[in-house]
Amino acid sequence: MIVDVHSHIMWYPDHISEETAREALASKLVKLQHSGGEVHAARLDLHSYDSRPQDHWEAAQQADKVVVFGMSARPTGISVPKELIAEYVASHPEKLIGWASVNPADDDAIDQLDHCVTDLGLSGLKVGPTYQHFDPTDRSHWPFFRRCSELGIPIMWHQGTTFPANARLRWALPLLLEDVAMAFPDLRMIIAHLGHPWEEDVIALIRKTPNMYADISAVHYRPWRYWQAMVTAMEYGVTHKLLLASDYPSGTLSNVINGLRGINDIVEGTKLPTIPTEIQDGIIYENWKQPFPEFQS
């Protein structure tokens, strides 16, 4: 079974500010220039990163199960109603798994979380300190993460670089999650995009943290970095903790799988190590089973 653990619903102008949409467009143009590939269709305007339910559902056919969420990050101009995610997921419960997004810095963050899980039926959480402007090491957020642990829900962290000018990269460093992981060892956590460009820190962190994983979305655009990261993960014995993800609409599952299957192209004809097919197969078909046994039901 193929599981996509990371995809989005949101669109301009309802959920994304014009400034953020313009910055997203500029980021997309850079990706196209350097990768020579197609990020999402041929649309190059402020709607380039739109992901409406009908678009998302079409892309979702590439997987058996798809985790989908919005983003609650008003400091960087992103605000997707949690009810929209719940309504969309309810229309396709056989495939879609809806997660919430709550800013831990909100005064009513725990109440929001309880509403999302208890009333809306959402079963996971997406956060991004760099987008939401909160410090992951701030102990004042511990009651929020304790509640996540009590509810038994996983957390997807955007803990890596990004393009909005008003994002706060000092809170994006993956190692900032070590305190949370040690304080709440039962809390399942996934670091998006292998934490690029801090992939080595992510690999060190997930090796020592039993319930922490990373997804491989959006890293195939940089083939040399991607190959280095995967070799490091292989040498440190954590490739079984790497999860398949599209980051739709930034990419599609076929983009990500093709990138993984072609990861050795950059070292073809050299004596440098390669990533075995068995490891690739594990990421595509098997690795989701350890963190998400509930997806099998």
C-alpha positions as a Markdown table, in Angstrom:
| # | Residue | x | y | z |
|---|---|---|---|---|
| 1 | Met | 0.0 | 0.0 | 0.0 |
| 2 | Ile | 1.2 | 3.5 | -0.8 |
| 3 | Val | 0.6 | 6.2 | 1.8 |
| 4 | Asp | 1.2 | 9.9 | 1.1 |
| 5 | Val | 1.8 | 11.4 | 4.6 |
| 6 | His | 1.9 | 15.1 | 3.6 |
| 7 | Ser | -0.4 | 17.1 | 1.3 |
| 8 | His | -2.3 | 20.4 | 1.5 |
| 9 | Ile | -5.6 | 22.1 | 0.8 |
| 10 | Met | -5.4 | 25.9 | 0.4 |
| 11 | Trp | -5.8 | 28.5 | -2.3 |
| 12 | Tyr | -5.3 | 32.2 | -3.0 |
| 13 | Pro | -6.9 | 34.6 | -2.1 |
| 14 | Asp | -9.2 | 32.8 | 0.4 |
| 15 | His | -6.5 | 31.2 | 2.5 |
| 16 | Ile | -3.2 | 32.8 | 1.3 |
| 17 | Ser | -2.3 | 36.5 | 1.4 |
| 18 | Glu | -1.2 | 38.2 | -1.8 |
| 19 | Glu | 2.3 | 38.7 | -0.4 |
| 20 | Thr | 2.7 | 35.0 | 0.4 |
| 21 | Ala | 1.2 | 34.0 | -3.0 |
| 22 | Arg | 3.8 | 36.2 | -4.8 |
| 23 | Glu | 6.6 | 34.7 | -2.8 |
| 24 | Ala | 5.4 | 31.2 | -3.5 |
| 25 | Leu | 5.2 | 32.0 | -7.3 |
| 26 | Ala | 8.8 | 33.3 | -7.2 |
| 27 | Ser | 9.9 | 30.1 | -5.4 |
| 28 | Lys | 8.2 | 28.0 | -8.0 |
| 29 | Leu | 9.9 | 29.8 | -10.8 |
| 30 | Val | 13.3 | 29.2 | -9.2 |
| 31 | Lys | 12.4 | 25.5 | -8.9 |
| 32 | Leu | 11.5 | 25.3 | -12.5 |
| 33 | Gln | 14.6 | 27.1 | -13.6 |
| 34 | His | 17.0 | 24.8 | -11.7 |
| 35 | Ser | 15.2 | 21.4 | -11.9 |
| 36 | Gly | 14.0 | 21.6 | -15.5 |
| 37 | Gly | 10.8 | 19.9 | -14.2 |
| 38 | Glu | 7.2 | 20.6 | -13.7 |
| 39 | Val | 6.2 | 21.6 | -10.2 |
| 40 | His | 2.4 | 21.7 | -10.6 |
| 41 | Ala | 0.8 | 21.9 | -14.0 |
| 42 | Ala | 1.8 | 24.8 | -16.2 |
| 43 | Arg | 0.1 | 27.6 | -14.2 |
| 44 | Leu | 2.5 | 30.4 | -13.4 |
| 45 | Asp | 0.5 | 33.1 | -11.5 |
| 46 | Leu | -0.7 | 33.8 | -8.0 |
| 47 | His | -2.8 | 30.7 | -8.2 |
| 48 | Ser | 0.3 | 28.5 | -8.9 |
| 49 | Tyr | 0.1 | 26.8 | -5.5 |
| 50 | Asp | -3.7 | 26.5 | -5.3 |
| 51 | Ser | -4.9 | 23.2 | -4.0 |
| 52 | Arg | -8.7 | 23.0 | -4.2 |
| 53 | Pro | -10.5 | 19.9 | -3.2 |
| 54 | Gln | -11.1 | 18.8 | -6.8 |
| 55 | Asp | -7.4 | 19.3 | -7.7 |
| 56 | His | -6.3 | 17.5 | -4.5 |
| 57 | Trp | -8.6 | 14.6 | -5.1 |
| 58 | Glu | -7.3 | 14.1 | -8.6 |
| 59 | Ala | -3.7 | 14.0 | -7.3 |
| 60 | Ala | -4.8 | 11.7 | -4.4 |
| 61 | Gln | -5.5 | 8.9 | -6.9 |
| 62 | Gln | -1.7 | 8.1 | -6.9 |
| 63 | Ala | -1.9 | 6.7 | -3.4 |
| 64 | Asp | -4.1 | 4.3 | -1.3 |
| 65 | Lys | -4.2 | 6.7 | 1.7 |
| 66 | Val | -3.4 | 10.4 | 1.8 |
| 67 | Val | -2.9 | 12.7 | 4.8 |
| 68 | Val | -4.3 | 16.1 | 4.1 |
| 69 | Phe | -4.2 | 19.3 | 6.2 |
| 70 | Gly | -4.4 | 23.1 | 5.9 |
| 71 | Met | -2.2 | 25.6 | 7.7 |
| 72 | Ser | -2.9 | 28.0 | 10.5 |
| 73 | Ala | -0.1 | 30.5 | 10.3 |
| 74 | Arg | -1.5 | 34.1 | 10.3 |
| 75 | Pro | 2.0 | 35.6 | 10.9 |
| 76 | Thr | 3.0 | 34.5 | 7.4 |
| 77 | Gly | -0.4 | 35.1 | 5.7 |
| 78 | Ile | -1.8 | 31.5 | 5.7 |
| 79 | Ser | -5.1 | 30.6 | 7.3 |
| 80 | Val | -7.1 | 27.5 | 6.2 |
| 81 | Pro | -10.4 | 26.8 | 8.0 |
| 82 | Lys | -10.2 | 23.5 | 9.9 |
| 83 | Glu | -13.8 | 22.8 | 9.0 |
| 84 | Leu | -12.8 | 22.8 | 5.3 |
| 85 | Ile | -10.4 | 20.0 | 5.9 |
| 86 | Ala | -12.9 | 18.0 | 7.9 |
| 87 | Glu | -15.7 | 18.5 | 5.3 |
| 88 | Tyr | -13.4 | 17.4 | 2.4 |
| 89 | Val | -12.1 | 14.3 | 4.3 |
| 90 | Ala | -15.7 | 13.3 | 5.2 |
| 91 | Ser | -16.5 | 13.1 | 1.5 |
| 92 | His | -13.8 | 10.5 | 0.8 |
| 93 | Pro | -13.2 | 8.7 | 4.1 |
| 94 | Glu | -11.9 | 5.5 | 2.4 |
| 95 | Lys | -8.8 | 7.3 | 1.2 |
| 96 | Leu | -8.3 | 10.7 | 3.0 |
| 97 | Ile | -7.0 | 11.2 | 6.5 |
| 98 | Gly | -7.5 | 14.7 | 7.8 |
| 99 | Trp | -5.2 | 16.5 | 10.2 |
| 100 | Ala | -5.6 | 19.8 | 11.9 |
| 101 | Ser | -3.3 | 22.8 | 12.1 |
| 102 | Val | -3.2 | 24.9 | 15.3 |
| 103 | Asn | -0.7 | 27.5 | 16.3 |
| 104 | Pro | 0.6 | 26.5 | 19.8 |
| 105 | Ala | 1.2 | 30.2 | 20.6 |
| 106 | Asp | -2.6 | 30.9 | 20.4 |
| 107 | Asp | -4.2 | 31.6 | 23.8 |
| 108 | Asp | -6.9 | 29.0 | 23.0 |
| 109 | Ala | -4.6 | 26.5 | 21.3 |
| 110 | Ile | -5.7 | 23.5 | 23.5 |
| 111 | Asp | -9.4 | 24.3 | 23.0 |
| 112 | Gln | -8.8 | 24.5 | 19.2 |
| 113 | Leu | -7.0 | 21.2 | 19.3 |
| 114 | Asp | -9.8 | 19.5 | 21.3 |
| 115 | His | -12.4 | 20.9 | 18.9 |
| 116 | Cys | -10.5 | 19.6 | 15.9 |
| 117 | Val | -10.1 | 16.1 | 17.3 |
| 118 | Thr | -13.3 | 15.6 | 19.2 |
| 119 | Asp | -15.8 | 17.6 | 17.1 |
| 120 | Leu | -14.3 | 17.5 | 13.6 |
| 121 | Gly | -12.7 | 14.1 | 13.7 |
| 122 | Leu | -9.2 | 15.2 | 12.6 |
| 123 | Ser | -6.6 | 12.8 | 13.7 |
| 124 | Gly | -3.2 | 14.5 | 13.5 |
| 125 | Leu | -1.6 | 18.0 | 13.6 |
| 126 | Lys | 0.5 | 20.2 | 11.3 |
| 127 | Val | 2.7 | 22.9 | 12.9 |
| 128 | Gly | 5.5 | 25.1 | 11.5 |
| 129 | Pro | 7.3 | 27.3 | 14.0 |
| 130 | Thr | 8.9 | 29.3 | 11.2 |
| 131 | Tyr | 5.5 | 30.1 | 9.8 |
| 132 | Gln | 3.6 | 30.4 | 13.0 |
| 133 | His | 6.3 | 32.3 | 14.9 |
| 134 | Phe | 6.7 | 30.2 | 18.0 |
| 135 | Asp | 9.8 | 28.8 | 19.7 |
| 136 | Pro | 9.7 | 25.0 | 19.9 |
| 137 | Thr | 11.8 | 25.1 | 23.0 |
| 138 | Asp | 9.5 | 27.5 | 24.9 |
| 139 | Arg | 8.2 | 25.5 | 27.9 |
| 140 | Ser | 5.0 | 27.6 | 27.9 |
| 141 | His | 3.9 | 25.4 | 25.0 |
| 142 | Trp | 4.4 | 22.1 | 26.9 |
| 143 | Pro | 0.7 | 21.9 | 28.0 |
| 144 | Phe | -0.3 | 21.9 | 24.3 |
| 145 | Phe | 2.2 | 19.2 | 23.4 |
| 146 | Arg | 1.1 | 17.2 | 26.5 |
| 147 | Arg | -2.4 | 17.3 | 25.2 |
| 148 | Cys | -1.3 | 16.1 | 21.8 |
| 149 | Ser | 0.4 | 13.2 | 23.5 |
| 150 | Glu | -2.7 | 12.4 | 25.6 |
| 151 | Leu | -4.9 | 12.4 | 22.5 |
| 152 | Gly | -2.4 | 10.1 | 20.8 |
| 153 | Ile | -2.2 | 12.2 | 17.6 |
| 154 | Pro | 0.9 | 12.5 | 15.5 |
| 155 | Ile | 2.5 | 15.9 | 14.7 |
| 156 | Met | 4.0 | 16.9 | 11.3 |
| 157 | Trp | 6.6 | 19.7 | 11.8 |
| 158 | His | 7.8 | 22.0 | 9.0 |
| 159 | Gln | 11.3 | 22.3 | 10.5 |
| 160 | Gly | 13.4 | 23.5 | 7.7 |
| 161 | Thr | 13.9 | 26.4 | 5.4 |
| 162 | Thr | 11.2 | 28.2 | 3.5 |
| 163 | Phe | 10.6 | 31.2 | 1.2 |
| 164 | Pro | 8.3 | 33.8 | 2.9 |
| 165 | Ala | 10.4 | 36.9 | 3.9 |
| 166 | Asn | 8.6 | 37.2 | 7.2 |
| 167 | Ala | 9.2 | 33.5 | 8.2 |
| 168 | Arg | 11.5 | 33.1 | 11.2 |
| 169 | Leu | 14.3 | 30.7 | 10.3 |
| 170 | Arg | 15.8 | 30.7 | 13.8 |
| 171 | Trp | 12.9 | 28.6 | 14.9 |
| 172 | Ala | 13.2 | 26.2 | 12.0 |
| 173 | Leu | 16.3 | 24.4 | 13.1 |
| 174 | Pro | 15.4 | 20.6 | 13.5 |
| 175 | Leu | 17.5 | 20.2 | 16.7 |
| 176 | Leu | 15.1 | 22.6 | 18.5 |
| 177 | Leu | 12.7 | 19.6 | 18.6 |
| 178 | Glu | 15.0 | 17.6 | 20.9 |
| 179 | Asp | 13.5 | 19.0 | 24.1 |
| 180 | Val | 9.9 | 18.3 | 23.0 |
| 181 | Ala | 10.9 | 14.8 | 22.0 |
| 182 | Met | 12.6 | 14.1 | 25.3 |
| 183 | Ala | 9.7 | 15.6 | 27.3 |
| 184 | Phe | 7.1 | 13.6 | 25.5 |
| 185 | Pro | 8.6 | 10.4 | 24.4 |
| 186 | Asp | 5.3 | 8.8 | 23.3 |
| 187 | Leu | 4.5 | 11.7 | 21.0 |
| 188 | Arg | 4.8 | 10.6 | 17.3 |
| 189 | Met | 6.5 | 13.3 | 15.3 |
| 190 | Ile | 7.4 | 13.7 | 11.6 |
| 191 | Ile | 9.8 | 16.3 | 10.3 |
| 192 | Ala | 8.8 | 17.4 | 6.8 |
| 193 | His | 11.2 | 17.6 | 3.8 |
| 194 | Leu | 14.0 | 15.9 | 5.7 |
| 195 | Gly | 14.5 | 19.2 | 7.4 |
| 196 | His | 16.4 | 20.6 | 4.4 |
| 197 | Pro | 19.0 | 22.1 | 4.4 |
| 198 | Trp | 19.7 | 20.6 | 7.8 |
| 199 | Glu | 19.2 | 17.0 | 6.7 |
| 200 | Glu | 22.2 | 15.7 | 8.7 |
| 201 | Asp | 20.7 | 17.2 | 11.9 |
| 202 | Val | 17.4 | 15.4 | 11.2 |
| 203 | Ile | 19.1 | 12.1 | 10.6 |
| 204 | Ala | 21.0 | 12.4 | 13.9 |
| 205 | Leu | 17.8 | 13.4 | 15.7 |
| 206 | Ile | 15.5 | 10.6 | 14.3 |
| 207 | Arg | 18.2 | 8.0 | 15.1 |
| 208 | Lys | 18.1 | 8.8 | 18.8 |
| 209 | Thr | 14.4 | 9.5 | 19.1 |
| 210 | Pro | 12.2 | 6.3 | 18.8 |
| 211 | Asn | 9.0 | 8.1 | 17.8 |
| 212 | Met | 10.4 | 10.6 | 15.4 |
| 213 | Tyr | 10.5 | 10.2 | 11.6 |
| 214 | Ala | 11.0 | 12.4 | 8.5 |
| 215 | Asp | 9.3 | 12.6 | 5.1 |
| 216 | Ile | 11.1 | 13.0 | 1.8 |
| 217 | Ser | 8.9 | 15.5 | 0.1 |
| 218 | Ala | 10.4 | 18.4 | -1.8 |
| 219 | Val | 14.0 | 17.2 | -1.5 |
| 220 | His | 14.3 | 15.6 | -5.0 |
| 221 | Tyr | 14.5 | 19.1 | -6.5 |
| 222 | Arg | 18.1 | 19.3 | -5.3 |
| 223 | Pro | 19.6 | 16.0 | -6.5 |
| 224 | Trp | 23.1 | 16.4 | -5.0 |
| 225 | Arg | 21.8 | 17.3 | -1.6 |
| 226 | Tyr | 19.2 | 14.5 | -1.8 |
| 227 | Trp | 21.8 | 11.8 | -2.7 |
| 228 | Gln | 24.1 | 13.0 | 0.2 |
| 229 | Ala | 21.2 | 13.0 | 2.7 |
| 230 | Met | 20.1 | 9.5 | 1.6 |
| 231 | Val | 23.6 | 8.1 | 1.9 |
| 232 | Thr | 23.9 | 9.6 | 5.3 |
| 233 | Ala | 20.6 | 8.1 | 6.4 |
| 234 | Met | 21.8 | 4.7 | 5.1 |
| 235 | Glu | 25.1 | 4.9 | 6.9 |
| 236 | Tyr | 23.3 | 5.9 | 10.2 |
| 237 | Gly | 20.7 | 3.1 | 9.8 |
| 238 | Val | 17.6 | 5.2 | 9.7 |
| 239 | Thr | 16.3 | 4.8 | 6.1 |
| 240 | His | 13.4 | 2.7 | 7.7 |
| 241 | Lys | 12.2 | 6.0 | 9.3 |
| 242 | Leu | 11.9 | 7.9 | 6.1 |
| 243 | Leu | 8.3 | 8.3 | 4.8 |
| 244 | Leu | 6.8 | 8.9 | 1.4 |
| 245 | Ala | 5.1 | 12.3 | 0.9 |
| 246 | Ser | 4.2 | 14.6 | -1.9 |
| 247 | Asp | 3.8 | 18.0 | -0.3 |
| 248 | Tyr | 1.0 | 18.6 | -2.9 |
| 249 | Pro | 0.6 | 21.0 | -4.5 |
| 250 | Ser | 4.3 | 21.8 | -4.4 |
| 251 | Gly | 4.8 | 18.4 | -5.9 |
| 252 | Thr | 3.0 | 15.2 | -6.8 |
| 253 | Leu | 3.6 | 11.7 | -5.6 |
| 254 | Ser | 4.8 | 10.7 | -9.0 |
| 255 | Asn | 7.4 | 13.5 | -8.9 |
| 256 | Val | 8.7 | 12.2 | -5.5 |
| 257 | Ile | 8.7 | 8.5 | -6.5 |
| 258 | Asn | 10.5 | 9.3 | -9.8 |
| 259 | Gly | 13.0 | 11.4 | -7.9 |
| 260 | Leu | 13.7 | 8.5 | -5.5 |
| 261 | Arg | 14.0 | 6.0 | -8.3 |
| 262 | Gly | 16.5 | 8.3 | -10.0 |
| 263 | Ile | 18.5 | 9.2 | -7.0 |
| 264 | Asn | 21.6 | 7.3 | -8.1 |
| 265 | Asp | 21.7 | 8.9 | -11.5 |
| 266 | Ile | 23.9 | 11.7 | -10.2 |
| 267 | Val | 26.7 | 9.3 | -9.3 |
| 268 | Glu | 26.3 | 6.9 | -12.2 |
| 269 | Gly | 29.7 | 5.8 | -13.5 |
| 270 | Thr | 31.5 | 6.7 | -10.2 |
| 271 | Lys | 32.7 | 4.6 | -7.2 |
| 272 | Leu | 30.4 | 6.5 | -4.9 |
| 273 | Pro | 27.8 | 4.6 | -3.0 |
| 274 | Thr | 24.3 | 4.1 | -4.3 |
| 275 | Ile | 20.9 | 3.7 | -2.6 |
| 276 | Pro | 19.7 | 0.1 | -3.0 |
| 277 | Thr | 16.3 | -0.6 | -4.6 |
| 278 | Glu | 15.2 | -2.4 | -1.4 |
| 279 | Ile | 15.6 | 0.9 | 0.6 |
| 280 | Gln | 13.7 | 2.7 | -2.1 |
| 281 | Asp | 10.9 | 0.1 | -2.0 |
| 282 | Gly | 10.7 | 0.4 | 1.8 |
| 283 | Ile | 10.2 | 4.1 | 1.6 |
| 284 | Ile | 7.5 | 3.8 | -1.0 |
| 285 | Tyr | 5.6 | 0.7 | 0.3 |
| 286 | Glu | 6.5 | -0.2 | 3.9 |
| 287 | Asn | 7.9 | 2.5 | 6.1 |
| 288 | Trp | 4.6 | 4.1 | 7.0 |
| 289 | Lys | 3.5 | 1.0 | 8.9 |
| 290 | Gln | 5.6 | 1.6 | 12.0 |
| 291 | Pro | 4.4 | 5.2 | 12.8 |
| 292 | Phe | 0.9 | 4.7 | 11.4 |
| 293 | Pro | -0.5 | 1.2 | 12.1 |
| 294 | Glu | -4.0 | 2.7 | 12.2 |
| 295 | Phe | -3.8 | 3.4 | 8.5 |
| 296 | Gln | -4.1 | -0.3 | 7.9 |
| 297 | Ser | -7.6 | -0.5 | 9.3 |
